[in-house]
Amino acid sequence: MPHRFGWTIARCGFDRVQGTEETAHAERDRMAGIDLGNGHRLALEEYGSCWSIDPFVLLHNAVRRDMVDLLIIVESVEMRRGHLTLDDRSDLIEWWHFFQKIVTEMFALENRVFFPWVFKGTMANGKVDSEMQTAKGEIMFQQQQVSRKFVEISLELNQIKVLESGMASLCQKVRNVVIGFSYYLLDMEKRLRLLIEVRFKREDLSAVEKKMMTTVLTEPDGETIYAAILRGVANSKQLHHVKAYLSRKQRHDYPQWVKNLETKHTHIPRKFLDKNPHPTRSPASHATGAASPVPMSPRGHHPGSGRLSPQPSSLASPRKQKSSSMFGGLSPRKTTSQSLAD
């Protein structure tokens, strides 16, 4: 069967653990991401490359990593239709529920930590900054759209007795959510970058990032979610920077957090992948793996081939691409609502 995004999934890319080395070739493939069409790729942004949105990139990359895993699971379900088991259903439900928890925590951090901080910092003569207020309203509207779709998928998934029934419809809904959500993350970063850079300084954002990350650890499953967030950190220097928010004991315990994440969440895409017939190498499979830093070196993509070109291309970073921006002069309720529609 043809593959929706022009790639096929493979076994490789899952054997990486914290602290081990991987070849530069596999690293570049991992970061190439997945072509979602219309010039947009689902790929990690580079944490540390833009101070004004680093706190968001840190959170968003965790979700992007999981969305690649989700597409791998979906394709596995489609490839093995007729051979799915109750264990597959249980694994998918378990994975989805923790993914939903990560997304819920991300929204909570943005709404309970970032926006109160930014409104306090931009208050002038007792008045709220109107541009920031508008941005918050648009962002919260899209969060509600995403949350509604997540609830719909959760309900439908829980109602499916066996994966053979109703999966075609569910898989399409999942793909639509991935596309719409990836646009939302990118557009939020673009919009907030413009607003923040004219209102705050680098040290201001460092302070709120630290507060957001330390808040994570106060939440249920906070340590495991912290490990999930660090999956999207691109290199050892930046990983060390984020780990500096931890106490000495927490840094000592961090490898166990990674193992806990593997046990309850990141091992599941690997299980689906291992059951696939005739696995072939792909960029999507490289984007999953255990919690560890990955460099930002995307490579070009041959349309229709499902393989990466050996030369660098202009598709270096989604931030530099032209996409249907939710905030870029278009109606957010029109563009992203359509992306998140059935």
C-alpha positions in Angstrom: 0.0 0.0 0.0 1.2 3.6 -0.6 2.5 5.5 2.3 0.8 8.7 3.2 3.9 10.8 3.8 6.3 9.2 1.2 8.4 7.3 3.7 8.6 3.7 5.0 9.4 2.6 8.5 12.3 0.5 9.6 14.0 -1.2 12.6 17.0 1.0 12.8 17.2 4.0 15.0 15.8 2.5 18.2 18.9 1.1 19.8 20.2 4.4 21.1 20.6 4.9 24.9 21.7 7.9 26.9 25.4 8.6 26.6 26.2 6.4 23.6 27.5 7.6 20.2 25.7 7.2 16.9 27.1 7.8 13.4 26.8 11.2 11.8 24.8 9.6 9.0 22.1 8.2 11.3 22.0 11.5 13.2 21.4 13.5 10.0 18.7 11.1 8.9 17.0 11.3 12.3 16.7 15.1 12.0 15.4 15.1 8.4 11.9 14.6 9.8 8.8 13.7 7.8 7.4 15.6 4.8 3.8 16.5 5.7 3.2 18.2 2.3 2.8 21.9 1.3 6.4 22.5 2.0 6.1 21.6 5.7 8.1 19.0 7.6 7.6 17.5 11.0 11.1 18.0 12.3 12.7 19.3 15.5 13.5 22.9 15.9 17.0 23.7 17.2 16.8 24.4 20.9 19.4 27.1 21.8 19.3 28.8 18.4 16.7 31.5 19.3 16.6 32.7 22.9 13.1 34.3 22.5 11.3 31.0 21.9 13.7 28.5 23.5 11.3 27.7 26.4 8.6 26.7 23.8 11.0 24.8 21.5 12.1 22.8 24.5 8.5 21.7 25.2 7.4 21.5 21.5 10.2 19.3 20.5 9.1 16.6 23.0 5.7 16.6 21.3 7.3 16.6 17.8 9.4 13.5 18.8 6.2 11.8 19.9 4.3 12.7 16.8 6.9 11.0 14.7 6.5 7.9 16.9 2.7 8.2 16.5 3.0 8.1 12.7 5.2 5.1 12.9 2.6 3.3 15.0 -0.2 4.3 12.7 1.7 3.0 9.6 2.5 -0.2 11.4 -1.2 -0.7 12.2 -2.1 -0.2 8.5 0.7 -2.5 7.2 -0.4 -5.3 9.5 -4.1 -5.0 9.1 -5.6 -8.5 9.5 -2.8 -9.5 11.8 -3.3 -7.2 14.8 -3.7 -8.4 18.3 -5.3 -7.4 21.6 -1.8 -6.6 22.8 -1.4 -4.1 19.9 -4.6 -2.4 21.1 -3.4 -2.2 24.7 0.0 -0.9 23.6 -1.6 1.8 21.4 -3.9 2.9 24.2 -1.1 3.0 26.7 1.1 5.0 24.4 -1.7 7.5 23.5 -2.6 8.2 27.1 0.9 9.1 28.1 1.3 11.3 24.9 -1.9 13.0 25.9 -0.4 13.6 29.3 2.7 15.2 27.8 0.6 17.6 25.7 -1.7 18.5 28.6 1.4 19.3 30.7 2.8 21.5 27.9 -0.4 23.5 27.6 -0.6 23.8 31.4 3.0 25.2 31.6 2.3 27.7 28.9 -1.0 28.9 30.5 -0.1 28.7 34.2 3.6 29.8 34.1 4.4 31.6 30.8 1.4 33.8 30.2 1.0 35.1 33.8 4.7 35.9 33.8 4.6 37.7 30.4 1.5 39.7 31.3 3.1 40.9 34.6 6.2 41.9 32.7 4.3 43.8 30.0 1.8 45.6 32.2 1.9 49.3 31.6 -0.1 51.7 33.8 -2.2 48.9 35.0 -3.2 47.9 31.5 -2.6 44.5 29.8 -0.5 44.5 26.6 -3.2 44.2 23.9 -1.0 42.3 21.4 0.0 39.7 23.9 -3.6 39.4 25.0 -4.7 38.8 21.4 -1.9 36.2 20.9 -2.9 34.4 24.1 -6.6 34.3 22.9 -5.6 32.8 19.6 -3.2 30.3 21.2 -5.8 29.2 23.7 -8.4 28.8 21.0 -6.1 26.4 19.1 -5.2 24.5 22.3 -8.9 23.9 22.8 -9.2 22.6 19.2 -6.3 20.2 19.8 -7.6 19.1 23.1 -11.1 18.4 21.6 -9.5 16.3 18.9 -7.5 14.4 21.5 -10.6 13.6 23.5 -12.4 12.4 20.3 -9.5 10.1 19.4 -9.3 8.7 23.0 -13.0 7.9 23.1 -12.9 6.3 19.7 -9.8 4.3 20.6 -11.3 3.0 23.8 -14.5 2.0 22.0 -12.6 -0.2 19.4 -12.7 -3.7 20.7 -10.1 -5.0 18.3 -7.9 -2.9 16.1 -9.3 -4.4 12.9 -12.6 -2.5 13.2 -12.7 1.3 12.6 -9.0 1.7 12.3 -9.0 3.3 8.8 -11.1 6.2 10.0 -9.1 6.5 13.3 -5.7 6.5 11.5 -6.9 9.3 9.2 -8.0 11.3 12.2 -4.7 10.8 13.8 -2.8 12.0 10.7 -5.0 15.1 10.5 -4.3 15.9 14.2 -0.5 15.5 13.6 -0.6 17.8 10.6 -2.8 20.5 12.4 -0.8 20.2 15.6 2.6 20.6 13.9 1.3 23.7 12.1 0.1 25.0 15.5 3.5 24.5 17.2 5.4 26.2 14.4 3.0 29.1 14.1 3.0 29.7 17.8 6.8 29.9 17.8 6.8 32.4 15.0 4.2 34.6 16.5 5.7 34.7 20.0 9.2 35.3 18.7 8.1 38.6 17.2 6.3 39.7 20.3 8.9 38.6 22.8 12.0 40.0 21.2 10.7 43.6 21.4 9.5 43.2 25.0 12.1 41.1 26.9 15.7 40.3 27.2 17.5 37.0 26.9 17.9 36.7 30.7 14.2 37.2 31.2 13.4 34.2 29.0 16.1 32.1 30.8 14.3 32.8 34.1 10.9 31.8 32.8 12.3 28.7 31.2 13.8 27.6 34.5 10.5 28.1 36.2 8.6 26.1 33.6 11.1 23.2 33.8 11.2 23.1 37.6 7.4 23.3 37.7 7.3 20.1 35.6 8.9 18.1 38.5 6.0 19.1 40.8 3.5 17.4 38.6 2.4 13.7 38.6 4.8 11.7 36.4 6.9 14.9 36.3 10.2 13.1 36.3 9.2 11.0 33.3 7.8 14.0 31.5 11.1 15.8 32.2 12.9 13.0 30.5 10.5 13.1 27.6 11.2 16.8 27.2 14.9 16.2 27.0 14.5 13.8 24.1 14.2 16.9 21.9 17.4 18.6 23.1 19.9 18.7 20.2 23.4 18.4 21.6 25.3 17.6 24.8 26.0 21.2 25.6 22.3 22.1 25.5 21.4 19.0 27.4 23.9 20.0 30.1 22.2 23.4 30.2 18.8 22.0 30.8 20.0 19.4 33.3 21.5 22.4 35.3 17.9 23.1 36.5 18.1 19.9 38.4 19.5 19.4 41.9 22.5 17.1 42.4 20.3 14.3 43.5 17.9 14.8 40.6 20.8 14.7 38.1 22.0 11.5 39.7 18.4 10.0 39.3 18.0 11.3 35.7 19.1 8.0 34.0 16.4 6.2 35.9 13.9 8.7 34.6 15.0 7.9 31.1 14.5 4.2 31.9 11.1 4.8 33.3 10.2 6.7 30.1 11.4 3.8 28.0 9.4 1.3 30.1 6.1 3.1 30.0 6.2 4.9 26.6 9.1 5.0 24.1 9.5 1.2 23.9 6.0 0.9 22.3 6.8 2.3 18.8 9.7 -0.1 18.7 7.4 -3.0 19.5 5.1 -2.0 16.5 8.2 -1.6 14.3 9.6 -5.0 15.2 6.4 -6.7 14.0 6.3 -5.0 10.6 6.9 -7.1 7.4 10.0 -6.3 5.3 11.2 -3.2 7.3 13.2 -0.7 5.3 15.4 2.2 6.4 13.7 5.6 6.7 14.1 9.0 8.3 11.0 8.5 10.3 12.4 5.6 12.2 15.5 7.6 13.1 13.4 10.2 14.8 12.3 7.8 17.6 14.9 6.2 19.8 15.6 6.6 23.5 15.8 9.9 25.3 19.0 11.5 24.2 20.3 14.6 22.4 20.3 14.7 18.6 22.0 17.2 16.3 20.2 19.5 14.0 21.4 18.5 10.5 18.5 17.8 8.2 19.2 16.4 4.8 17.4 16.7 1.5 14.5 14.4 0.4 13.9 12.8 -3.0 10.2 13.2 -3.6 8.5 9.8 -3.8 11.6 7.8 -3.0 11.2 7.7 0.8 15.0 8.2 1.0 17.2 11.0 1.9 19.8 12.6 -0.4 23.4 12.7 0.7 23.7 16.4 0.1 22.4 19.2 2.4 19.3 21.0 1.1 17.3 24.1 1.6 14.9 22.2 3.9 17.2 22.9 6.8 14.7 24.0 9.4 10.9 24.3 9.5 11.4 27.8 11.0 12.9 28.9 7.7 10.3 27.4 5.5 7.2 29.1 4.1 4.1 27.4 5.4 0.4 28.1 5.9 0.9 30.2 9.0 -1.9 30.2 11.5 -0.8 33.7 12.6 0.9 35.0 9.5 -1.8 37.3 8.1 -4.3 34.5 7.8 -7.3 33.8 10.0 -6.2 31.4 12.7 -9.7 30.0 13.0 -9.8 29.2 9.3 -6.4 27.7 8.6 -5.7 25.7 11.7 -9.3 24.7 12.3 -9.3 23.2 8.8 -6.0 21.4 9.5 -7.5 20.0 12.7 -10.8 19.1 11.0 -11.9 15.6 10.2 
